[in-house]
Amino acid sequence: MKSRLSIAAATLTAAMISFAGGAAAEPCLDVTLTGTQGGPPVFQGQAGAGTLVRYGDSENNCSDVLMQFDTGRGTTQQLSKLGVPVGKLDAIFLTHIHSDHSEGLPDMMQLRWHFNSGGPKVDLVCHADVKSPLGHVMSCQKFAAHIGDSLIRSGEMAQRLAENKKRLPGGPADLVNVQVFDGTPDAQVVWEKGDVRVSAVASRHVPGHASYRVDTPAGSVVIGGDAGNDKPAPPRDTSTSAQVEALADGADIVVHSVIHPVMGPDGGTGFPPPIYHRQSTATDLGALSKRAGASHLMLTHLIPPMGAARQGPYPIPGGGLSEEDYTNAVRDGGFKGTVVVGTDLKSIRLPAAQ
């Protein structure tokens, strides 16, 4: 009898070990489009440009490291829908400081100041100050330093401080740890935490524009931002950025702003050619993603939005574009992988759920 019990116990122990081994947590990467509005216009409540990248494992819903790339209008609300408090973000990365990519940051940091004044600070990673050919300076550092000025000057913050002395007296700027880098055409590591490494390149759109790549044991994603070709207008081989293409080599996912070819000078919209030419077209992004070997292309910052009769004041001949219109344009570039035509809160997880 003892022998049988011993055998049974050994069998049960082996089964438990096997079960535990089978249930071991696996690393995962989750990429969510927090906002897909193209440019400053507003269409049907879409949030401004932004991408949340989460890394962790299958037991914690990929939530060890939380990174927000760009913070367009409504980012705080979008994160709340995902169950991600702004106070939990480890780092925020700005591709550039155009308002449609950054105007949600004051709201995010004000909320963090209200409820997380005890810290920790959030890393704000962005391109160092750069002077425009027109003479002005694009400054992420000044943006961060003055992020609460309107509330300080209005007395709103003084009132909040009077109610709670534990809040930081300098406002939300006291909770930002600005980390700037000098943009280079070759990738450089700009931020790391645990198994996560973020690299950046300078890419053309406006002075101080950067594109990022996140590498993790679960996979990699490139955030192109609004990058375009260094050559500002045709003739040229492509509208896409050579720096982004090099950054994307071997990446699993490419996330990139997109403009549909219908907005081009021959499309009849009247859209300004200089603005059109500083964006990447859906067809050229398909070709870039194919050359880079990516398996997924996520289109965001759509110009024009799907279903919109116009982009701002510029009418779309024949009416609004569909998801199929964007997908077909990507396929024309030869890309055969997964295409996500961005709507707010669309996600891809690596590895894919079985």
C-alpha positions as CSV (number, residue, x, y, z in Angstrom):
1,M,0.0,0.0,0.0
2,K,2.8,2.4,0.9
3,S,4.4,1.6,-2.4
4,R,1.2,2.5,-4.3
5,L,0.8,5.7,-2.3
6,S,4.4,6.7,-3.0
7,I,3.9,6.1,-6.7
8,A,0.6,8.1,-6.7
9,A,2.3,11.0,-4.8
10,A,5.2,11.0,-7.3
11,T,2.8,11.0,-10.2
12,L,0.8,13.9,-8.7
13,T,4.0,15.8,-8.1
14,A,5.2,15.3,-11.6
15,A,1.8,16.4,-13.0
16,M,1.9,19.6,-10.9
17,I,5.4,20.4,-12.1
18,S,4.3,19.7,-15.7
19,F,1.2,21.9,-15.2
20,A,3.3,24.7,-13.7
21,G,5.8,24.5,-16.5
22,G,3.0,24.7,-19.1
23,A,1.5,27.7,-17.4
24,A,4.8,29.6,-17.2
25,A,4.4,33.3,-18.0
26,E,5.6,34.3,-21.4
27,P,6.9,37.7,-22.4
28,C,4.4,39.8,-24.4
29,L,4.4,43.1,-26.2
30,D,1.1,45.1,-26.7
31,V,0.9,48.1,-29.1
32,T,-2.3,50.2,-29.0
33,L,-3.2,53.3,-31.1
34,T,-4.5,55.7,-28.4
35,G,-5.4,58.3,-31.1
36,T,-5.5,58.2,-34.9
37,Q,-6.6,61.7,-35.9
38,G,-4.6,63.2,-38.7
39,G,-3.4,66.7,-37.9
40,P,-5.2,69.4,-35.9
41,P,-8.7,68.9,-37.3
42,V,-11.3,66.9,-35.4
43,F,-13.5,64.2,-36.9
44,Q,-16.1,62.2,-35.0
45,G,-14.4,62.5,-31.7
46,Q,-11.1,60.8,-32.7
47,A,-8.3,61.4,-30.3
48,G,-5.0,63.0,-31.3
49,A,-2.0,61.0,-32.3
50,G,-0.5,58.6,-29.8
51,T,0.6,55.0,-29.3
52,L,0.8,53.1,-26.1
53,V,3.5,50.3,-26.0
54,R,3.3,47.8,-23.1
55,Y,5.8,45.1,-22.3
56,G,5.4,42.4,-19.6
57,D,4.2,38.9,-19.5
58,S,1.0,36.9,-19.9
59,E,0.3,37.0,-16.2
60,N,0.3,40.8,-15.9
61,N,-1.3,41.6,-19.2
62,C,2.0,43.0,-20.6
63,S,2.2,45.6,-17.9
64,D,5.7,45.6,-16.5
65,V,6.8,48.7,-18.6
66,L,4.4,51.3,-19.9
67,M,5.5,53.7,-22.6
68,Q,3.4,56.4,-24.4
69,F,4.6,57.7,-27.7
70,D,3.0,61.1,-28.5
71,T,0.2,62.6,-26.5
72,G,-2.4,64.1,-28.8
73,R,-5.7,65.5,-27.7
74,G,-7.7,63.1,-25.4
75,T,-4.8,60.8,-24.5
76,T,-5.8,60.8,-20.8
77,Q,-9.3,59.6,-21.6
78,Q,-8.0,56.9,-24.0
79,L,-5.6,55.6,-21.4
80,S,-8.4,55.4,-18.9
81,K,-10.4,53.2,-21.3
82,L,-7.5,50.8,-21.3
83,G,-7.2,50.8,-17.5
84,V,-3.8,52.6,-17.6
85,P,-3.6,55.4,-15.1
86,V,-1.3,58.2,-16.2
87,G,0.6,57.9,-12.9
88,K,1.7,54.4,-14.0
89,L,3.5,55.4,-17.2
90,D,7.2,54.8,-17.0
91,A,8.1,57.1,-19.9
92,I,6.6,59.4,-22.5
93,F,8.3,59.9,-25.9
94,L,7.5,62.8,-28.3
95,T,8.2,62.4,-32.0
96,H,7.9,66.2,-32.3
97,I,6.0,69.1,-30.6
98,H,3.4,69.8,-33.1
99,S,0.2,70.4,-31.1
100,D,-1.7,67.4,-32.5
101,H,1.1,65.2,-31.1
102,S,1.7,67.0,-27.7
103,E,-1.4,68.9,-26.6
104,G,-2.6,66.1,-24.3
105,L,0.6,66.2,-22.2
106,P,-0.4,69.1,-20.0
107,D,-3.6,67.4,-19.1
108,M,-1.8,64.1,-18.4
109,M,0.8,65.8,-16.2
110,Q,-1.7,67.9,-14.3
111,L,-3.6,64.8,-13.4
112,R,-0.4,63.1,-12.3
113,W,0.4,66.2,-10.2
114,H,-3.0,66.0,-8.5
115,F,-2.7,62.4,-7.4
116,N,0.9,61.4,-7.7
117,S,2.9,64.4,-6.4
118,G,4.9,61.9,-4.3
119,G,6.4,60.6,-7.5
120,P,8.0,58.9,-9.2
121,K,8.8,61.4,-11.9
122,V,8.0,60.3,-15.5
123,D,10.7,60.3,-18.1
124,L,10.0,62.6,-21.0
125,V,12.2,61.6,-23.9
126,C,12.6,63.9,-26.9
127,H,14.9,65.6,-29.3
128,A,17.2,68.3,-28.0
129,D,16.4,72.0,-28.8
130,V,16.9,72.7,-32.5
131,K,16.8,75.9,-34.4
132,S,14.5,76.0,-37.4
133,P,15.8,77.5,-40.8
134,L,13.1,80.2,-40.2
135,G,14.9,81.3,-37.0
136,H,12.6,79.9,-34.2
137,V,13.7,77.2,-31.8
138,M,11.7,74.0,-31.4
139,S,12.1,73.1,-27.7
140,C,10.7,70.1,-25.9
141,Q,12.6,71.2,-22.8
142,K,10.8,74.6,-22.6
143,F,7.5,72.9,-23.3
144,A,8.0,70.7,-20.3
145,A,9.3,73.5,-18.1
146,H,6.3,75.6,-18.7
147,I,3.7,72.9,-18.9
148,G,1.6,74.2,-16.0
149,D,2.1,78.0,-16.6
150,S,-1.5,78.8,-17.5
151,L,-2.8,77.2,-14.3
152,I,-0.1,78.8,-12.2
153,R,-0.8,82.3,-13.6
154,S,-4.6,81.8,-13.3
155,G,-4.4,81.0,-9.6
156,E,-5.9,77.5,-10.1
157,M,-2.8,75.8,-8.9
158,A,-2.5,78.0,-5.8
159,Q,-6.1,77.0,-4.9
160,R,-5.2,73.3,-5.3
161,L,-2.0,73.8,-3.2
162,A,-4.1,75.5,-0.5
163,E,-6.3,72.4,-0.3
164,N,-3.4,69.9,-0.3
165,K,0.1,70.9,0.9
166,K,1.5,67.6,-0.2
167,R,1.3,68.6,-3.9
168,L,4.5,69.9,-5.5
169,P,4.7,73.7,-5.4
170,G,6.1,74.0,-8.9
171,G,3.2,72.2,-10.5
172,P,3.4,69.3,-13.0
173,A,6.7,70.5,-14.3
174,D,8.2,69.1,-11.0
175,L,7.2,65.6,-12.0
176,V,8.8,65.6,-15.5
177,N,12.3,64.2,-15.9
178,V,13.3,65.5,-19.3
179,Q,15.8,63.4,-21.2
180,V,16.9,64.9,-24.5
181,F,19.1,63.5,-27.2
182,D,20.8,65.0,-30.2
183,G,19.2,63.6,-33.3
184,T,21.4,61.5,-35.5
185,P,20.6,59.6,-38.8
186,D,21.8,56.4,-37.2
187,A,20.0,54.7,-34.3
188,Q,21.1,55.4,-30.8
189,V,19.7,54.0,-27.5
190,V,17.8,56.8,-25.7
191,W,16.0,54.9,-22.9
192,E,16.2,51.5,-21.2
193,K,14.4,49.7,-18.5
194,G,14.9,46.0,-17.7
195,D,14.5,44.0,-20.9
196,V,13.2,47.0,-22.9
197,R,15.5,49.1,-25.1
198,V,14.3,52.2,-27.0
199,S,16.4,53.6,-29.9
200,A,15.8,56.8,-31.9
201,V,16.8,58.4,-35.1
202,A,16.3,62.0,-36.4
203,S,13.9,61.9,-39.3
204,R,12.5,64.6,-41.5
205,H,9.2,66.3,-41.0
206,V,9.9,69.5,-39.0
207,P,13.1,70.4,-37.1
208,G,13.4,68.2,-34.0
209,H,11.4,65.3,-35.4
210,A,12.4,61.8,-34.2
211,S,11.3,58.2,-34.8
212,Y,11.7,55.4,-32.3
213,R,12.1,51.7,-32.1
214,V,11.2,49.5,-29.0
215,D,13.0,46.2,-28.7
216,T,11.9,43.5,-26.2
217,P,12.2,39.7,-25.9
218,A,8.6,39.5,-27.1
219,G,9.2,41.5,-30.3
220,S,9.9,44.9,-31.7
221,V,7.9,48.0,-32.9
222,V,8.9,51.1,-34.8
223,I,7.0,54.4,-34.2
224,G,7.7,56.5,-37.3
225,G,5.7,59.6,-36.3
226,D,5.2,61.9,-39.2
227,A,8.5,61.1,-40.9
228,G,9.0,61.7,-44.6
229,N,11.7,61.7,-47.1
230,D,14.7,64.0,-46.7
231,K,14.0,65.3,-50.2
232,P,11.0,67.6,-49.6
233,A,9.4,67.1,-53.0
234,P,9.5,65.0,-56.2
235,P,11.4,63.8,-58.2
236,R,12.3,61.2,-55.6
237,D,12.1,57.4,-55.2
238,T,9.7,57.4,-52.3
239,S,7.9,59.6,-49.8
240,T,9.2,57.6,-46.9
241,S,12.2,58.2,-44.7
242,A,15.4,56.3,-45.3
243,Q,16.2,56.7,-41.6
244,V,12.9,55.1,-40.6
245,E,13.5,52.3,-43.1
246,A,16.9,51.5,-41.6
247,L,15.4,51.7,-38.1
248,A,12.6,49.3,-39.1
249,D,14.9,46.6,-40.5
250,G,13.8,43.3,-39.0
251,A,11.1,44.9,-36.8
252,D,7.8,43.0,-36.2
253,I,5.5,46.1,-36.3
254,V,5.7,49.4,-38.0
255,V,3.4,52.2,-36.7
256,H,3.3,55.2,-38.9
257,S,1.3,58.3,-39.9
258,V,-0.1,58.0,-43.3
259,I,-1.5,60.2,-46.1
260,H,-3.6,58.7,-48.9
261,P,-2.5,59.4,-52.5
262,V,-5.9,61.0,-53.1
263,M,-4.6,64.1,-51.2
264,G,-1.7,64.6,-53.7
265,P,-1.5,67.5,-56.1
266,D,-3.3,65.6,-58.9
267,G,-6.1,64.4,-56.6
268,G,-8.3,67.5,-56.9
269,T,-8.5,68.2,-53.1
270,G,-6.5,71.5,-53.2
271,F,-4.5,70.1,-50.3
272,P,-1.2,72.1,-50.0
273,P,1.6,70.2,-51.9
274,P,4.3,71.1,-49.3
275,I,2.3,69.5,-46.5
276,Y,1.4,66.5,-48.7
277,H,5.1,65.9,-49.6
278,R,6.3,65.9,-46.0
279,Q,4.1,62.9,-45.1
280,S,4.5,59.3,-46.1
281,T,1.9,57.8,-48.5
282,A,0.1,54.5,-47.8
283,T,1.6,52.9,-50.9
284,D,5.2,53.9,-50.0
285,L,4.7,52.7,-46.4
286,G,3.6,49.3,-47.8
287,A,6.8,49.2,-49.8
288,L,9.0,50.2,-46.8
289,S,7.4,47.6,-44.6
290,K,8.0,44.9,-47.2
291,R,11.6,45.8,-47.6
292,A,12.1,46.0,-43.8
293,G,10.6,42.5,-43.3
294,A,7.9,43.7,-40.9
295,S,4.9,41.4,-40.4
296,H,2.5,44.1,-39.3
297,L,1.8,47.7,-40.5
298,M,-0.4,49.9,-38.4
299,L,-1.5,53.1,-40.1
300,T,-2.3,56.0,-37.8
301,H,-2.7,59.8,-38.0
302,L,-4.9,59.1,-41.1
303,I,-5.1,62.0,-43.7
304,P,-8.0,62.0,-44.4
305,P,-9.9,60.1,-41.7
306,M,-11.9,57.2,-42.9
307,G,-15.4,58.3,-43.9
308,A,-14.5,62.0,-43.8
309,A,-15.9,64.2,-46.6
310,R,-13.0,66.6,-46.2
311,Q,-9.6,67.0,-44.4
312,G,-10.1,70.3,-42.6
313,P,-11.3,72.6,-45.4
314,Y,-10.1,70.3,-48.2
315,P,-12.9,68.2,-49.9
316,I,-12.3,64.6,-50.8
317,P,-13.5,64.0,-54.4
318,G,-16.0,61.1,-54.5
319,G,-16.6,61.2,-50.7
320,G,-14.9,59.7,-47.7
321,L,-12.3,56.9,-48.0
322,S,-12.9,53.4,-46.6
323,E,-10.6,50.9,-44.8
324,E,-10.4,49.0,-48.1
325,D,-9.1,52.2,-49.9
326,Y,-6.2,52.5,-47.4
327,T,-5.5,48.7,-47.5
328,N,-5.5,48.6,-51.3
329,A,-3.1,51.5,-51.4
330,V,-0.7,49.6,-49.0
331,R,-1.0,46.4,-51.1
332,D,0.0,48.5,-54.2
333,G,3.3,48.9,-52.4
334,G,3.8,45.1,-52.3
335,F,3.2,44.5,-48.6
336,K,1.5,41.2,-47.8
337,G,1.5,41.2,-44.0
338,T,-1.2,42.4,-41.6
339,V,-2.5,45.9,-42.3
340,V,-4.3,47.8,-39.5
341,V,-6.0,50.9,-40.7
342,G,-6.0,52.8,-37.5
343,T,-9.1,53.5,-35.4
344,D,-8.7,54.6,-31.8
345,L,-7.7,51.8,-29.4
346,K,-6.9,49.2,-32.1
347,S,-4.2,46.9,-30.8
348,I,-1.7,44.2,-31.8
349,R,-0.2,41.8,-29.3
350,L,3.0,39.8,-29.7
351,P,3.1,36.9,-29.6
352,A,-0.5,36.6,-31.0
353,A,-3.0,34.9,-28.8
354,Q,-3.5,31.3,-29.6
